[in-house]
């Protein structure tokens, strides 16, 4: 019943939105693509751990398995980002990634040994993990040169994440965690339908050639490097929370419906954050770095509250802070990456940024978080996250102070790409 609803909704939604907005059918299709691609991903992010626990895995085993995703993304994000830039066709690259994800998820749930699960997950994550960064690049490519704002498209992803989570909880509870792949596949197919309605992206300017040598120049920008490193530190407890929150809720006496409610709370108000940021946040580097300082402090508060929670319902309500913490970090980080990275390397820059909150931090969060949860309990895991977030806040605060005092001059003054970034960052 539920999969049939999404198929009908997707097909009728395309027709309705085309009639509603004939002037820009690509943009309305892009919004619904974001809705369904994020809805697809929350199925795996929020409920796959419950399937692993049901088949007998311990918390350490679950943590190590989930750490495969960020480990693979360390290589997969730059790979797909580079080829997205090289081919200058992000839409085609995304379709290849979606096809691989759809085929491999079937194998994941057919695997009957731990070795087979680990092997199939490696290939699955190679296609799946870079989808968020490449979806961001797709949005930026379509809205470049228009009056459209990034947040007005990304908020549809938050809606898809929140509404799918709240709907999927009771459905998966009824069908069983072993049927997650069916729900996942249907959502991904609907997202692909909207992807096919998108026209080719018309280049507004001539693109510079993309090379590995040029890509390596991103690491010569000390502010971008510190932005990535501090992002890893702040994101370690966030990835640990994403991996183990559902198990923490069950440990405190909650249900799968409570897990869905917690995920719903964590993302539904991201819509408001994106709208407010689109309207009021100035795209200047020192202001954006200052915002990351505040966001990191709010992360510290969130993990402290999680450590002190006494019931599953408390954990669910604490997730309301996710909209301000991760929602704010995500939005500001995308904008900062645009300012730090030259236009021809935008997809690669977004891929590198994604590594700061789902790659290296995910490996550490999965392995260390699973070890702490198993041996010391969730409270110690979240208190450690509080300290990491405070260190990140201090680092971003120091960056903000230096930017405010000395300004932003990342590249050699004779570099034409540096001129382009300087002009954009000061606007």
Secondary structure by P-SEA (a helix, b strand, c coil): caaaaaaaaaaaaaaaaaaaccccaaaaaaaaaaaaaaaaaaaaaccaaaaaaaacccaaaaaaaaaaaaaaaaaaaaaaaaaaaaaccaaaaaaaaaaaaaaaaaaaaacccaaaaaaaaaaaaaaccaaaaaaaaaaaaaaccccccaaaaaaaaaaaaaaaaaaaaaaaaaacccaaaaaaaaaaaaaaaaaaaccccccccccccccccccccccccaaaaaaaaaaaaaaaaaaaaaacaaaaaaaacccaaaaaaaaaaaccaaaaaaaaaaccccccaaaaaaaaaaaaaaaaaaaaaaaacccaaaaaaaccccccaaaaaaaaaaaaaaaaccccaaaaaaaaaaaacccaaaaaaaaaaaaaaacccaaaaaaaaaaaaaaaaaaaaaaaaaaaaccccccccccaaaaaaaaaaac
